[in-house]
């Protein structure tokens, strides 16, 4: 057991604050009620609503401004990545992706494949490609896949790698390397 020493901790929560489960549980309670146990990253939390404070525009302004800045950065990054995909003609080779997924599901690495299978492209783009062997190497190096294969997780990991590759390639083309 890990029990905090020194008495209760007082914290203010808005409904969307992290840890989300705690904030949602507390937000749903009337004043004076107790929520718990609520599963949180550091264990379980028991929380009592002592009072509800009104939120003013001034108090929320900095959080809203920060959220908008982050959202704007993410949107600009996404637009840039989409333009890179188009300018470098990024293409998915579904057979190569299927081979990667099958290897991960079977618990095999690239060494179990023929030379041709290893060099089958997963993605191609003007100036390069990501083949099955390299995709498996990157994916197997990132996490333990024995627990199962989540296709969305695989696509996301490869997308991050491709984004990095295309940004570096674009920097080279622009003479910024």
N, C-alpha and C positions, 0 to 999 in steps of 0.2 A: 504494500500500500504506500502511496505517496500522498501524504496529508500535509497541506500547507501549515506552517508554524506561524503563530503570531496573530491569529484571529481572522475574522472575515475580511475579504477584499471588496472594496466598493468601486464599482465601475458603471459607467453610463453606456447604454446600448441604444442604437437606432435599429429599426427592423432589418436592415440589410448589412449591418456590421459583421465582421468576422469575430469569433467563430459563428457562422451563420445559424447553426442549430440552436445555439444558446440564445442568440438575439431573437430568433423567431419564437422560441419557447417563452422567453420573458415578455416579448411584445404582445403575446396572446393572453397574458394574465392580467387580472385586475389588481389594483394596489392592495398590498398585504398578503397576496397569495405566493405560494412557493412552487417553483418548477424544478423537477429533478426526479431521478437522475437524468441528466442530459449528456449524451455522448459528445465529448469534445476532443480536440487533438491531444491534450495533455491528460486525459482521463475523463472522469465524470464530474459534472457540475451540478450543484444545487443552488438555485438562485431565488431570492425573494425580491419582489417588486416593492421598494420602499416608497417611491413617489413617481409621478409622471411629470416631466418638465416640458413646458411648451417649447417648440422650436421656432426660433426667429429666423428671418431671412439672413441676418448678419451672421448668425451661428452656422447656418448651412452653406453660406456662400463659398467658403474655402473648400469644403468637400465637393460641392457641385463644380467649382472651377477646376479642381484637380481631376475629377472624373471626366470632365469635358476635354481637358488637355490630353489625358490618356486615350480617350476614345478617338480624338483627332489624330494623334500619332499612329494609332493602330489602323485607322482608315487610310491615312497617307501611305503607310507601309504596305497595306493590302493593294492599293492602287498601283504603287510602284512595282510590286511583285507581279501583278496582272500584266502590266506593261512589259516586264521582263519576259514573262511567259510568251507573250506575242512576238516580241522582237527577236527572241532566240528560238522561236518555233518549238516550244516544249511539247513533247508527245509522249503519252503513256503507251507502252507495249503491254497489252493485257496478258499475253502468254508469259512474258517475263515476270510480271507481278504475280500471276497465278503460281508460277514455279516457286517464287520466294515464299508465298503464303503456305504452299504445300510443304516445303522444307521446314518451315517454322512449326507447322502443325505436327509433322513427323519427328521433330527434334533432330533434324539433319543439318549439317553445315555444308559449305560449298565443296569441300573435299569429296563428298559423296556423289557429286555430279560429274558428268563428262566435261571435257574441255569446252565443247560447243555449248552445253547447257550453262556453264559458268559464265561464258561471255555473251549470253543472250541478253539483250538490253531490257531494262525495266522502264527507263525513261531515256529519251534521246533529245538533244537540243543542239542548235547550231554551235559547234565548237566542242562537243563532247557527248558523253553518255554515262549513265549509271547502269552497270550490268548486274546480273544476278549475284555473282560472287561478292562484289563490293557492297551491294545492298545487304546481303546476309551478314557480311563482316561487320558493317555498321550497326545493324539491328541486334545481332547477338552480343556485340560489345556494349550495348546500352543497358540491357536489362535481362533478367532471368526469364526465359520464355517457357519454362516448364509448367507454369500455372495455366497456360492456354494462350491462344492467339486472338487478339482483338484486332480485327481488320482496320478499324478506325484509328487505333493507336499506331499501327504499322504505317498507314498512309500519312498520318501526321508526322511521324518521325522522319519518313522519307521526304515529305514536303519541306520540313525544316532544313534538311541537308541540301535539297535542291535550291531552296531560297538562298542559302549561303553560297552555293556554287555560282548561281546566276548573278548574285551581287558582285562576287569577286570577278567573274568574267566581264560584267559590265564595267567595273572599275578598270580592268585591263584595256578594254576597248576604248574607254574614255581617256586613257593615259594616266590614270590615277594610282597605279600600283607601285 
